């Protein structure tokens, strides 16, 4: 029995179309799940983003008198990021003098405890010694 070339091509096209349809169904399902992600998922993503931001542009500090604080300093065009953080944790956002930067600072004990609970395990350990 001889199979014509056109019937093989038709079968290949049908297989490809079936695979493409299956792929589209899986992609659409994944997109729906992503778009309807729970508040918990969004909170975890925010916490991870905040941990990275503190690693890059901020830190935790202890004053000479023993008071703790967390500070993040960014360029002026990123001030909205600091306001998002302020809305979740409190603190203050202020423009730094003589530089084009803005600082968010949190120093209240309750706020710091809440912040550290949310960032637990999301920060890299590094120390800086000030002379």
Residue frames as qw, qx, qy, qz and C-alpha x, y, z in Angstrom:
[[0.000, 0.889, 0.457, 0.000, 0.00, 0.00, 0.00],
 [0.440, 0.213, 0.028, 0.872, 1.40, 3.34, -1.03],
 [0.147, -0.800, -0.431, 0.390, 0.57, 6.44, 1.00],
 [0.409, 0.737, 0.190, 0.503, 0.53, 9.63, -0.95],
 [0.417, 0.104, -0.266, 0.863, 2.70, 12.53, 0.04],
 [0.246, -0.454, -0.095, -0.851, -0.27, 14.88, 0.50],
 [0.743, -0.508, -0.364, -0.241, -1.96, 12.59, 3.03],
 [0.708, -0.175, -0.369, 0.577, 1.27, 12.45, 5.09],
 [0.166, 0.248, -0.084, 0.951, 1.47, 16.25, 4.99],
 [0.491, -0.517, -0.274, -0.646, -2.18, 16.50, 6.04],
 [0.800, -0.420, -0.415, 0.109, -1.54, 14.15, 8.98],
 [0.548, -0.009, -0.270, 0.791, 1.52, 16.16, 10.01],
 [0.092, -0.386, -0.055, -0.916, -0.47, 19.40, 9.85],
 [0.667, -0.520, -0.360, -0.393, -3.27, 17.85, 11.89],
 [0.770, -0.287, -0.393, 0.411, -0.75, 16.65, 14.51],
 [0.344, 0.140, -0.154, 0.916, 0.89, 20.06, 14.64],
 [0.319, -0.482, -0.197, -0.792, -2.48, 21.78, 14.99],
 [0.764, -0.485, -0.413, -0.103, -3.49, 19.41, 17.80],
 [0.666, -0.164, -0.326, 0.651, -0.20, 20.07, 19.63],
 [0.112, 0.289, -0.005, 0.951, -0.63, 23.82, 19.16],
 [0.526, -0.545, -0.314, -0.573, -4.20, 23.68, 20.51],
 [0.790, -0.411, -0.405, 0.206, -3.02, 21.69, 23.56],
 [0.497, 0.026, -0.207, 0.842, -0.22, 24.20, 24.14],
 [0.134, -0.434, -0.131, -0.881, -2.66, 27.13, 23.91],
 [0.678, -0.557, -0.391, -0.279, -4.99, 25.49, 26.43],
 [0.747, -0.314, -0.341, 0.477, -2.12, 25.01, 28.89],
 [0.309, 0.173, -0.070, 0.932, -0.83, 28.58, 28.41],
 [0.332, -0.529, -0.247, -0.741, -4.31, 30.08, 28.89],
 [0.752, -0.522, -0.403, -0.011, -4.79, 28.03, 32.06],
 [0.643, -0.162, -0.258, 0.703, -1.44, 29.20, 33.45],
 [0.093, 0.327, 0.062, 0.939, -2.25, 32.83, 32.61],
 [0.527, -0.596, -0.341, -0.501, -5.63, 32.61, 34.34],
 [0.773, -0.439, -0.361, 0.283, -3.97, 31.15, 37.44],
 [0.489, 0.024, -0.131, 0.862, -1.33, 33.89, 37.38],
 [0.095, -0.433, -0.178, -0.879, -3.85, 36.70, 36.89],
 [0.644, -0.578, -0.229, -0.445, -6.07, 35.43, 39.69],
 [0.554, 0.125, -0.652, 0.502, -3.20, 34.86, 42.10],
 [0.512, -0.707, -0.482, 0.077, -4.12, 35.15, 45.73],
 [0.155, -0.948, 0.134, -0.244, -3.23, 38.02, 48.01],
 [0.786, -0.511, 0.299, 0.179, -0.76, 35.68, 49.72],
 [0.784, 0.256, 0.281, 0.491, 1.16, 35.18, 46.48],
 [0.250, 0.838, 0.061, 0.481, 1.28, 38.91, 45.83],
 [0.486, -0.850, 0.173, -0.109, 2.42, 39.52, 49.42],
 [0.854, -0.249, 0.298, 0.347, 5.23, 36.97, 49.07],
 [0.615, 0.522, 0.214, 0.550, 6.35, 38.63, 45.83],
 [0.066, -0.930, 0.022, -0.361, 6.30, 42.05, 47.52],
 [0.694, -0.678, 0.231, 0.070, 8.34, 40.72, 50.44],
 [0.834, 0.043, 0.288, 0.469, 10.92, 39.21, 48.08],
 [0.381, 0.741, 0.140, 0.535, 11.14, 42.48, 46.14],
 [0.320, -0.911, 0.092, -0.243, 11.51, 44.44, 49.37],
 [0.827, -0.438, 0.241, 0.255, 14.24, 42.11, 50.64],
 [0.717, 0.312, 0.248, 0.572, 16.17, 42.64, 47.41],
 [0.113, 0.872, 0.086, 0.468, 15.71, 46.39, 47.62],
 [0.551, -0.816, 0.171, -0.045, 17.03, 46.47, 51.18],
 [0.859, -0.146, 0.264, 0.413, 19.97, 44.27, 50.16],
 [0.573, 0.473, 0.248, 0.621, 20.80, 46.66, 47.31],
 [0.112, 0.623, 0.066, 0.772, 19.89, 50.14, 48.54],
 [0.513, -0.700, 0.021, -0.496, 19.27, 49.93, 52.26],
 [0.504, 0.163, -0.752, 0.393, 20.12, 48.35, 55.52],
 [0.626, -0.696, -0.346, -0.058, 19.45, 47.96, 59.22],
 [0.316, 0.552, -0.360, 0.683, 21.28, 50.28, 61.55],
 [0.611, -0.607, -0.438, 0.258, 21.96, 50.60, 65.27],
 [0.064, 0.893, -0.107, 0.433, 22.61, 54.08, 66.63],
 [0.316, 0.390, -0.636, 0.586, 25.24, 54.80, 69.29],
 [0.404, -0.253, 0.470, -0.743, 22.47, 54.98, 71.86],
 [0.243, 0.000, 0.964, -0.112, 21.17, 51.54, 70.81],
 [0.588, 0.460, 0.293, -0.597, 18.14, 52.47, 68.68],
 [0.482, 0.096, 0.785, 0.377, 17.38, 50.29, 65.65],
 [0.442, 0.630, 0.045, -0.637, 16.23, 51.53, 62.25],
 [0.631, 0.244, 0.637, 0.369, 15.79, 50.37, 58.69],
 [0.157, 0.741, -0.097, -0.645, 16.56, 52.74, 55.84],
 [0.651, 0.346, 0.550, 0.392, 16.33, 52.59, 52.06],
 [0.023, 0.718, -0.120, -0.685, 17.72, 55.38, 49.87],
 [0.594, 0.379, 0.619, 0.347, 16.84, 55.55, 46.16],
 [0.189, 0.088, 0.312, 0.927, 16.89, 58.07, 43.32],
 [0.291, 0.236, 0.242, -0.895, 14.15, 60.71, 43.17],
 [0.536, 0.138, -0.485, -0.677, 12.40, 58.99, 40.26],
 [0.492, -0.098, -0.865, -0.012, 11.79, 55.91, 42.45],
 [0.195, -0.199, 0.471, -0.837, 9.94, 57.75, 45.22],
 [0.752, -0.119, -0.209, -0.614, 6.69, 55.81, 44.54],
 [0.719, 0.043, -0.683, 0.123, 8.42, 52.61, 45.63],
 [0.212, 0.096, -0.633, 0.738, 9.18, 54.14, 48.99],
 [0.471, -0.124, 0.135, -0.863, 5.60, 55.34, 49.39],
 [0.806, -0.069, -0.491, -0.325, 4.37, 51.77, 48.77],
 [0.562, 0.024, -0.698, 0.443, 6.68, 50.55, 51.52],
 [0.068, -0.133, 0.405, -0.902, 5.56, 53.37, 53.82],
 [0.643, -0.165, -0.163, -0.730, 1.90, 52.47, 53.26],
 [0.833, -0.098, -0.537, -0.089, 2.57, 48.89, 54.42],
 [0.708, -0.150, -0.493, 0.484, 5.00, 49.44, 57.28],
 [0.294, -0.930, -0.163, 0.148, 4.86, 53.09, 58.29],
 [0.640, -0.184, 0.140, 0.733, 7.93, 55.20, 58.71],
 [0.128, 0.864, 0.060, -0.483, 8.80, 58.39, 56.88],
 [0.689, 0.416, 0.324, 0.496, 9.88, 59.36, 53.37],
 [0.138, -0.906, 0.009, 0.400, 12.14, 62.38, 53.06],
 [0.636, 0.731, -0.087, 0.232, 14.21, 64.05, 50.37],
 [0.759, -0.323, -0.016, 0.565, 17.94, 63.94, 51.05],
 [0.047, 0.963, -0.057, -0.261, 19.69, 67.29, 50.96],
 [0.068, -0.749, 0.545, 0.371, 22.47, 67.99, 48.44],
 [0.149, -0.137, 0.920, 0.335, 21.79, 64.79, 46.45],
 [0.584, 0.053, -0.330, -0.740, 19.00, 63.69, 44.11],
 [0.365, -0.040, -0.927, 0.078, 17.77, 60.95, 46.42],
 [0.620, -0.448, -0.039, -0.643, 14.88, 60.03, 48.70],
 [0.180, 0.204, -0.897, 0.348, 15.07, 58.02, 51.93],
 [0.730, -0.441, -0.317, -0.415, 12.49, 55.84, 53.67],
 [0.177, 0.337, -0.748, 0.544, 13.22, 55.29, 57.34],
 [0.741, -0.462, -0.359, -0.331, 11.50, 53.13, 59.93],
 [0.225, 0.403, -0.675, 0.576, 12.54, 53.23, 63.57],
 [0.647, -0.340, 0.246, -0.636, 9.49, 52.25, 65.64],
 [0.268, -0.291, 0.908, -0.139, 9.88, 48.91, 67.38],
 [0.670, 0.301, 0.588, -0.339, 6.48, 47.48, 66.34],
 [0.619, 0.714, -0.124, -0.303, 7.07, 48.40, 62.70],
 [0.147, 0.632, -0.758, -0.066, 10.54, 46.89, 62.69],
 [0.455, -0.102, 0.860, -0.206, 9.27, 43.64, 64.20],
 [0.710, 0.511, 0.355, -0.329, 6.54, 43.44, 61.55],
 [0.457, 0.767, -0.393, -0.222, 9.10, 44.19, 58.82],
 [0.064, -0.500, 0.863, -0.028, 11.54, 41.55, 60.08],
 [0.629, 0.126, 0.716, -0.276, 8.75, 38.95, 60.29],
 [0.702, 0.644, 0.129, -0.275, 7.90, 39.60, 56.65],
 [0.416, 0.771, -0.478, -0.060, 11.56, 39.50, 55.52],
 [0.666, -0.449, 0.591, -0.075, 12.61, 36.45, 57.51],
 [0.750, 0.010, 0.611, 0.254, 14.92, 34.40, 55.27],
 [0.566, 0.749, 0.303, 0.162, 14.84, 36.88, 52.37],
 [0.021, 0.966, -0.258, -0.005, 17.95, 38.94, 53.20],
 [0.800, 0.302, -0.349, 0.384, 21.61, 38.22, 52.60],
 [0.635, -0.719, -0.081, 0.270, 23.93, 38.57, 55.58],
 [0.582, 0.463, -0.111, 0.660, 26.59, 41.21, 55.31],
 [0.468, -0.770, -0.244, 0.360, 28.20, 43.36, 57.93],
 [0.394, 0.716, -0.056, 0.573, 29.86, 46.71, 57.69],
 [0.599, -0.496, -0.306, 0.549, 32.24, 47.98, 60.30],
 [0.134, 0.914, 0.077, 0.375, 32.32, 51.72, 60.78],
 [0.660, -0.092, -0.313, 0.677, 35.52, 53.16, 62.22]]
